[in-house]
Amino acid sequence: MSLPAHVDVLIVGGGPVGGALALSLQQSGLRIAVLEARQAPGQDARALAVAHASAETLSELGVWPAAAATPIHQVHVSQQGAFGRVKLADADLGLPALGYVLPYAALAQAMHARLSGVAGADLHYLTGCKATRLQALDGYAAVSIDQAGQSELMTAKLVVLAEGGQLLAEAGIGQDQHDYQQTAILAEVQTDRPQRGVAYERFASDGPIALLPKGEGYAVVWTRPQSDHLDALHLSDADFLRELQDRVGERAGRLVAVGPRASFPLRLKWASSHQARRLAVVGNAAQTLHPVAGQGFNLGLRDALALARVIRATAPGQLGEPAMLARYASLRKRDSLATVGFTDGLIRLFGREEAPLRHARALGFLAMDNLKPLRRGFAQRMVFGTP
């Protein structure tokens, strides 16, 4: 595959966020290149919680795999061992759904097919190409690329990191991390009755659990301590279902079957800035969140959309200049800080089991559930982000 020597915008990472940015710029008149380290999407056990606003964007870009998506009409939030709960409903916002549960692999494959289909003179989709080094200069940035063991060089007015967070340090951007000392266990379960479009977020005494409607059953994201005395990943199916049932109750019905399980460690990572010299940062390169509340992908997609708007509003001669990058960083600061803080705050708030705090959380649930403006405002933030 022949690589162009120079483009206007070089996007590192051709996953859903980087791909969405490229498609958003397709008719801009700019020369775009997308670097993707893999030749094609692989297997992935994750299920994404895609907010309604994000689904609309993906549909407009021609990459929404509707047949694989399961709508979420209601979100039920509760805590184990205490009264009170909150129900968020699509009717509160006048939407057809609050969001959708979508296999990550389905979206990645749809993005791969779309980028492959539209690639041409102004949009280069370069698979099997890994960015290994970044050097920012006054008029452009130079990126070293490994392609089938051969080193190539490409220059661009603006480089966007959607993945490849290891290049942040070369750009002078720090990355803070917090290890939650937790593991997410992923599985699919079936109950004794079909799911009805309700997602359950259950804050158990030893970690949050999400039951997300998927097909006729549920995708489970069960957060366990790293030093898990249950060793839930390796329990027998019967023991796994019993332990899970003890924590979530029977709101979704009796758990009757579980499929294969996978796990991954949970860490919060966030870049100290969304921009540096000739560089913008979006998606997982900007922040990686705990899966509680399902905000990670939606926040990353909003990064890409904001950057696309800024690029389109920038004169070609100013692309990648400090003023343009500062505008982008300013647009993303509020939403990023609010969403990262909210997600991290939930883990810290529900990670303590003192009785007074547990009762205070229960009162908060009751207040939100009974005050429609408060409940509606919370739901809007989950669907559309922080303005």
C-alpha positions in Angstrom: 0.0 0.0 0.0 1.4 3.4 -1.1 1.3 6.1 1.6 0.8 9.7 0.7 3.8 11.9 1.7 1.7 14.7 3.0 -1.9 15.3 4.1 -3.9 18.0 5.9 -5.2 15.9 8.7 -3.6 12.6 9.9 -5.8 10.6 12.3 -4.0 7.9 14.3 -6.7 5.2 15.1 -9.4 4.0 12.7 -11.8 2.7 15.3 -15.3 4.2 15.9 -14.1 7.6 17.2 -11.2 8.2 14.7 -13.3 6.9 11.9 -16.2 9.2 12.8 -13.9 12.2 12.7 -12.6 11.1 9.2 -16.2 10.7 7.9 -17.2 14.0 9.4 -14.5 15.7 7.4 -15.1 13.8 4.2 -16.7 16.7 2.3 -14.4 19.4 3.7 -12.0 19.6 0.8 -9.1 18.6 3.0 -6.8 15.6 2.4 -7.4 13.1 5.3 -5.5 10.0 6.2 -6.5 7.4 8.8 -3.8 5.1 10.2 -5.1 1.8 11.7 -2.7 -0.7 13.1 -4.9 -3.7 12.4 -5.7 -5.0 9.0 -9.3 -5.5 10.0 -11.4 -5.5 13.2 -11.0 -8.6 15.4 -13.2 -10.3 18.0 -14.2 -8.1 20.9 -16.4 -9.1 23.8 -17.4 -5.6 24.8 -20.8 -4.1 24.5 -21.1 -0.4 24.1 -23.8 1.8 25.7 -24.5 4.2 22.9 -26.5 7.3 23.8 -29.4 8.3 21.5 -27.5 11.4 20.4 -24.4 9.3 19.5 -26.6 6.8 17.6 -28.1 9.6 15.5 -24.6 10.8 14.6 -23.4 7.4 13.6 -26.5 7.0 11.5 -25.9 10.3 9.7 -22.3 9.1 9.0 -23.7 5.8 7.5 -22.1 3.5 10.1 -25.1 2.6 12.4 -25.5 -1.2 12.4 -29.2 -1.0 13.4 -29.8 -4.7 13.3 -27.3 -5.3 16.0 -28.6 -2.6 18.4 -30.9 -3.2 21.3 -32.8 -0.1 22.5 -32.7 1.1 26.1 -36.1 2.7 27.0 -35.5 2.9 30.8 -32.6 2.9 33.2 -33.2 1.6 36.7 -30.5 2.6 39.3 -30.4 1.1 42.8 -28.1 0.0 45.6 -27.9 -3.2 47.4 -29.0 -3.2 51.0 -30.8 0.1 51.1 -34.1 1.6 50.0 -34.6 4.0 47.1 -34.1 3.8 43.4 -34.2 6.1 40.3 -35.9 5.3 37.0 -34.9 7.3 33.9 -37.2 6.9 30.9 -37.1 7.9 27.3 -40.5 9.4 27.7 -39.1 12.1 30.0 -37.0 13.4 27.1 -39.5 12.7 24.3 -37.0 10.3 22.6 -37.6 6.9 21.0 -34.8 5.5 23.3 -32.4 6.8 25.9 -29.7 4.8 24.1 -28.8 1.4 22.6 -26.6 -1.6 23.5 -24.3 -2.4 20.6 -21.6 -5.0 20.3 -18.3 -3.2 19.8 -17.3 -5.6 17.1 -20.5 -4.7 15.1 -19.7 -1.0 15.2 -16.0 -1.6 14.4 -16.8 -3.7 11.4 -19.4 -1.2 10.1 -16.8 1.6 10.5 -14.1 -0.5 8.7 -16.5 -1.3 5.8 -17.5 2.4 5.5 -14.0 3.8 5.5 -12.9 1.1 3.0 -15.8 2.0 0.8 -15.3 5.8 0.7 -11.5 5.8 0.6 -10.1 7.7 -2.4 -8.0 10.6 -3.4 -9.0 12.8 -0.4 -9.5 10.1 2.2 -6.8 7.5 2.7 -7.7 4.6 4.9 -4.4 2.9 5.7 -4.7 -0.4 7.6 -1.8 -2.4 8.9 0.0 0.9 9.6 1.2 1.8 13.1 2.4 5.2 14.1 5.6 4.8 16.0 7.0 8.3 16.4 5.7 11.9 16.4 7.7 15.1 15.8 6.0 18.5 15.8 7.6 21.3 13.8 6.6 24.9 13.1 4.7 24.3 9.8 3.7 20.6 10.1 4.1 17.4 12.2 6.0 14.3 11.0 4.8 10.8 11.9 7.0 7.7 11.5 4.9 4.8 10.4 5.6 1.0 10.5 4.0 -0.8 7.6 4.8 -4.5 7.2 8.2 -4.0 9.0 9.1 -1.0 6.7 9.5 2.5 8.2 7.7 5.3 6.3 7.3 9.0 7.0 4.2 11.1 6.6 3.7 14.8 7.3 0.5 16.7 8.2 -0.6 20.1 9.2 -2.6 18.5 12.0 -2.2 15.1 13.7 -5.1 13.7 15.7 -4.6 11.0 18.2 -7.7 8.9 18.6 -5.6 5.9 19.8 -1.9 5.5 20.3 -1.8 7.1 23.7 1.9 6.2 23.9 2.6 9.1 21.5 1.3 11.6 24.0 4.6 11.9 25.9 6.4 12.6 22.6 4.0 15.6 22.2 4.7 16.8 25.7 1.3 15.8 27.0 1.2 14.1 30.4 -1.2 11.3 31.2 -2.6 10.8 34.7 -3.8 7.4 35.8 -5.7 5.9 38.7 -5.8 2.2 39.1 -9.2 1.2 40.6 -7.8 -2.2 41.7 -10.9 -3.6 40.0 -11.6 -6.0 37.1 -14.7 -5.9 34.8 -16.2 -9.3 34.1 -18.1 -9.4 30.8 -20.7 -12.1 30.0 -24.2 -12.5 28.5 -27.0 -13.9 30.6 -30.5 -15.2 29.9 -33.4 -14.8 32.3 -36.7 -16.6 32.6 -38.5 -13.7 30.8 -37.5 -11.6 27.8 -35.9 -8.3 28.5 -38.1 -5.2 28.1 -35.7 -2.5 27.2 -34.7 -1.8 30.8 -31.0 -1.3 31.7 -30.2 -2.0 35.4 -27.3 -0.3 37.2 -27.0 -2.0 40.6 -24.4 -0.7 43.1 -23.7 -3.9 45.1 -21.7 -3.8 48.3 -18.6 -5.1 46.6 -18.8 -3.3 43.2 -21.3 -2.0 40.6 -23.1 -4.3 38.2 -24.7 -3.4 34.9 -27.4 -5.5 33.2 -27.8 -4.1 29.7 -30.6 -5.4 27.4 -29.1 -7.2 24.5 -31.1 -9.4 22.2 -33.5 -11.4 24.3 -31.2 -11.3 27.4 -28.6 -9.1 29.0 -25.0 -8.1 28.6 -23.4 -8.1 32.1 -20.6 -5.8 33.3 -19.8 -7.0 36.8 -17.1 -5.0 38.6 -15.0 -7.2 41.0 -12.1 -6.3 43.3 -8.7 -7.4 41.9 -8.2 -9.6 44.9 -11.5 -11.3 44.3 -12.3 -13.9 47.0 -15.1 -15.2 44.7 -12.9 -15.6 41.7 -16.1 -14.9 39.8 -14.4 -15.2 36.4 -13.8 -18.9 37.0 -16.9 -19.9 39.0 -19.1 -22.6 37.6 -22.1 -21.3 35.6 -24.5 -22.2 38.4 -22.4 -20.5 41.1 -21.8 -17.4 38.9 -25.6 -17.1 38.3 -26.3 -17.6 42.0 -23.8 -15.0 43.2 -24.9 -12.5 40.6 -28.6 -13.1 41.4 -27.9 -12.4 45.1 -26.6 -9.0 44.2 -29.0 -7.8 41.5 -32.3 -9.3 42.9 -35.1 -10.4 40.6 -36.1 -7.2 38.9 -35.0 -8.6 35.5 -36.2 -12.0 36.4 -34.5 -15.2 37.4 -31.1 -15.7 35.8 -31.1 -19.1 34.0 -28.0 -19.2 31.7 -24.7 -17.5 31.2 -22.3 -17.6 28.2 -18.5 -17.3 28.0 -16.8 -14.8 30.2 -14.0 -12.3 29.6 -12.4 -9.7 31.8 -10.2 -6.6 31.7 -8.6 -4.4 34.4 -10.2 -1.0 35.2 -8.1 2.2 35.2 -8.9 5.8 34.8 -6.6 7.5 32.3 -6.8 11.1 31.2 -4.5 13.3 29.2 -3.4 16.6 30.8 -4.5 18.5 27.7 -6.6 18.0 24.5 -3.9 19.7 22.4 -0.2 20.3 21.9 1.9 21.6 19.1 0.3 20.5 15.8 -1.7 17.8 17.7 -5.3 17.3 18.9 -6.3 14.4 21.2 -9.7 12.7 21.1 -11.4 9.5 22.3 -9.4 6.9 24.2 -6.2 8.9 23.8 -7.8 11.7 25.7 -9.5 9.7 28.4 -10.3 6.1 29.3 -13.2 5.8 31.9 -14.6 3.2 34.2 -17.6 1.5 32.4 -20.0 2.6 35.2 -22.8 4.8 33.6 -21.5 3.9 30.1 -20.1 7.3 29.1 -16.7 6.5 27.7 -17.6 6.0 24.0 -20.1 8.8 24.0 -17.6 11.3 25.5 -15.0 10.3 22.9 -17.4 10.7 20.0 -18.3 14.2 21.2 -14.5 15.0 21.2 -14.4 14.0 17.5 -17.5 16.0 16.5 -16.3 19.1 18.3 -12.9 18.8 16.6 -14.6 18.3 13.2 -16.6 21.5 13.7 -13.5 23.5 14.6 -11.6 22.1 11.6 -14.4 23.0 9.2 -14.5 26.5 10.6 -10.8 27.1 10.3 -9.1 28.5 7.2 -6.8 26.0 5.5 -3.8 28.1 6.3 -4.6 28.1 10.0 -5.1 24.4 10.3 -3.0 23.0 13.2 -2.1 26.5 14.4 -2.2 27.3 18.2 -5.4 29.4 18.0 -7.3 26.6 16.3 -6.1 24.0 18.8 -6.9 26.3 21.7 -10.5 26.7 20.5 -10.9 22.9 20.4 -9.4 22.4 23.8 -11.7 25.1 25.3 -14.8 23.5 23.7 -14.0 20.1 25.3 -12.8 21.2 28.7 -16.2 21.5 30.5 -17.7 18.3 29.1 -14.6 16.2 29.6 -14.0 17.4 33.2 -17.7 16.9 34.1 -18.0 13.4 32.6 -14.7 12.1 34.0 -15.5 13.6 37.4 -19.0 12.2 37.4 -17.9 8.7 36.5 -15.0 8.6 38.9 -17.2 10.2 41.6 -19.8 7.4 41.3 -17.1 4.8 42.0 -15.8 6.7 45.0 -19.3 7.5 46.3 -20.6 4.0 46.1 -17.3 2.4 47.1 -18.0 3.2 50.8 -20.5 1.3 52.9 -20.8 3.3 56.1 -24.5 3.3 57.1 -24.9 7.1 57.2 -23.5 7.4 53.6 -25.7 4.5 52.4 -28.8 6.2 53.8 -27.8 9.6 52.3 -27.5 7.9 48.9 -30.9 6.4 49.3 -32.4 9.8 50.1 -30.7 11.2 47.0 -32.3 8.4 44.9 -35.7 9.2 46.3 -35.3 12.9 45.7 -34.3 12.5 42.1 -37.0 9.9 41.3 -39.7 12.2 42.7 -38.5 15.5 41.2 -39.0 15.4 37.4 -36.9 18.4 36.5 -34.0 16.9 38.4 -34.5 13.5 36.9 -34.9 15.0 33.4 -31.8 17.1 33.7 -29.8 14.1 34.8 -31.1 12.0 31.8 -30.3 14.9 29.4 -26.7 14.9 30.6 -26.4 11.2 30.1 -27.8 11.4 26.5 -26.3 14.7 25.3 -23.3 15.4 27.6 -22.5 18.6 29.4 -22.9 21.7 27.2 
